[in-house]
């Protein structure tokens, strides 16, 4: 079934005071527009899903256990392999597009407590 969606018309799910999300899932992937205010923090976590993060605007600083941090700016894409622990901090107001495979069941089922903190 073909269906066209508009990010602008989708309701934003407010996860905490600094992070909001709009999300779509198919059978095998999840795509999300994540809205992060300056100084927002995504706590250290890992997941079975491979992840592409495309920064539409702003900048995120990602930290990994096995290497130095990397800053990803608007127009840049970061690939995070499956099960790699990471965290992120918004250096400025940021909009990113995250693509996950397989789909993010924890996001779909709202069991992603690490994002729902204050």
Kinemage of the C-alpha trace (Angstrom):
@kinemage 1
@onewidth
@group {chain A} dominant
@subgroup {mainchain}
@vectorlist {calphas} color= white
{ca unk a 1} P 0.000 0.000 0.000
{ca unk a 2} L 1.388 3.406 -0.975
{ca unk a 3} L 1.001 6.239 1.486
{ca unk a 4} L 2.416 9.762 1.549
{ca unk a 5} L 3.146 11.361 4.928
{ca unk a 6} L 4.141 14.924 5.812
{ca unk a 7} L 6.588 15.504 8.694
{ca unk a 8} L 5.025 18.941 9.175
{ca unk a 9} L 1.564 17.439 9.751
{ca unk a 10} L 2.712 14.663 12.091
{ca unk a 11} L 2.292 15.148 15.813
{ca unk a 12} L 5.518 15.440 17.790
{ca unk a 13} L 5.916 12.977 20.639
{ca unk a 14} L 7.606 14.950 23.441
{ca unk a 15} L 10.017 12.519 25.128
{ca unk a 16} L 11.419 14.978 27.663
{ca unk a 17} L 11.826 18.728 28.012
{ca unk a 18} L 14.507 18.885 25.286
{ca unk a 19} L 13.781 16.002 22.894
{ca unk a 20} L 10.802 15.409 20.604
{ca unk a 21} L 10.253 12.824 17.883
{ca unk a 22} L 8.119 12.030 14.852
{ca unk a 23} L 8.326 8.430 13.715
{ca unk a 24} L 7.241 5.999 11.004
{ca unk a 25} L 7.870 2.255 10.905
{ca unk a 26} L 7.580 -0.346 8.197
{ca unk a 27} L 7.917 -4.088 8.638
{ca unk a 28} L 11.724 -3.940 8.650
{ca unk a 29} L 12.811 -0.401 9.511
{ca unk a 30} L 12.009 2.740 11.498
{ca unk a 31} L 12.627 6.295 10.356
{ca unk a 32} L 12.330 9.180 12.804
{ca unk a 33} L 12.736 12.913 12.773
{ca unk a 34} L 14.293 13.797 16.127
{ca unk a 35} L 14.138 17.368 17.408
{ca unk a 36} L 16.774 18.233 20.007
{ca unk a 37} L 17.102 21.562 21.806
{ca unk a 38} L 20.589 22.901 22.526
{ca unk a 39} L 22.150 20.968 25.446
{ca unk a 40} L 19.781 17.992 25.027
{ca unk a 41} L 21.455 14.718 25.981
{ca unk a 42} L 20.700 11.250 24.671
{ca unk a 43} L 22.122 9.027 27.448
{ca unk a 44} L 24.520 6.169 26.755
{ca unk a 45} L 22.676 3.201 25.274
{ca unk a 46} L 22.976 0.510 22.628
{ca unk a 47} L 20.533 -1.414 20.462
{ca unk a 48} L 20.496 -4.332 18.061
{ca unk a 49} L 19.488 -1.980 15.255
{ca unk a 50} L 21.918 -0.558 12.737
{ca unk a 51} L 21.479 3.219 12.642
{ca unk a 52} L 22.064 5.983 10.130
{ca unk a 53} L 21.816 9.493 11.576
{ca unk a 54} L 21.488 12.275 9.003
{ca unk a 55} L 21.771 15.734 10.566
{ca unk a 56} L 19.358 18.027 8.747
{ca unk a 57} L 20.346 21.102 10.770
{ca unk a 58} L 22.398 21.787 13.869
{ca unk a 59} L 25.123 19.579 15.326
{ca unk a 60} L 25.333 16.520 17.580
{ca unk a 61} L 28.397 15.317 19.451
{ca unk a 62} L 28.419 11.515 19.616
{ca unk a 63} L 30.550 9.657 22.167
{ca unk a 64} L 31.565 6.005 21.819
{ca unk a 65} L 33.245 3.693 24.316
{ca unk a 66} L 36.014 2.587 21.957
{ca unk a 67} L 37.002 5.907 20.361
{ca unk a 68} L 36.996 9.656 20.698
{ca unk a 69} L 33.854 11.696 20.242
{ca unk a 70} L 32.740 12.825 16.805
{ca unk a 71} L 30.717 15.930 15.941
{ca unk a 72} L 28.204 15.529 13.112
{ca unk a 73} L 26.978 18.728 11.465
{ca unk a 74} L 24.073 19.609 9.189
{ca unk a 75} L 24.352 17.725 5.888
{ca unk a 76} L 26.487 14.926 7.369
{ca unk a 77} L 25.579 11.281 7.995
{ca unk a 78} L 26.865 8.961 10.728
{ca unk a 79} L 26.544 5.162 10.660
{ca unk a 80} L 26.346 3.375 14.021
{ca unk a 81} L 26.709 -0.424 13.832
{ca unk a 82} L 24.525 -2.813 15.798
{ca unk a 83} L 25.135 -3.075 19.590
{ca unk a 84} L 27.660 -0.200 19.774
{ca unk a 85} L 27.192 1.819 22.994
{ca unk a 86} L 26.861 5.540 22.304
{ca unk a 87} L 25.497 8.815 23.629
{ca unk a 88} L 24.842 12.175 22.004
{ca unk a 89} L 24.687 15.823 23.040
{ca unk a 90} L 23.116 18.643 21.035
{ca unk a 91} L 25.634 21.443 20.549
{ca unk a 92} L 22.851 23.627 19.140
{ca unk a 93} L 19.177 23.210 18.268
{ca unk a 94} L 19.265 20.153 16.001
{ca unk a 95} L 16.960 18.252 13.670
{ca unk a 96} L 18.117 14.800 12.657
{ca unk a 97} L 16.692 11.968 10.631
{ca unk a 98} L 17.397 8.547 12.142
{ca unk a 99} L 16.961 5.355 10.137
{ca unk a 100} L 17.054 2.000 11.931
{ca unk a 101} L 16.992 -1.615 10.735
{ca unk a 102} L 15.415 -3.708 12.041
{ca unk a 103} L 12.666 -1.430 13.259
{ca unk a 104} L 12.830 0.050 16.785
{ca unk a 105} L 10.355 -2.031 18.756
{ca unk a 106} L 11.250 -0.166 21.983
{ca unk a 107} L 10.281 3.136 20.339
{ca unk a 108} L 7.098 1.687 18.868
{ca unk a 109} L 6.086 0.162 22.229
{ca unk a 110} L 7.211 3.265 24.185
{ca unk a 111} L 9.611 1.246 26.360
{ca unk a 112} L 12.548 3.546 25.529
{ca unk a 113} L 12.932 4.804 29.113
{ca unk a 114} L 16.474 6.120 28.490
{ca unk a 115} L 14.943 8.913 26.326
{ca unk a 116} L 11.975 9.674 28.554
{ca unk a 117} L 13.894 11.055 31.537
{ca unk a 118} L 13.834 14.668 32.610
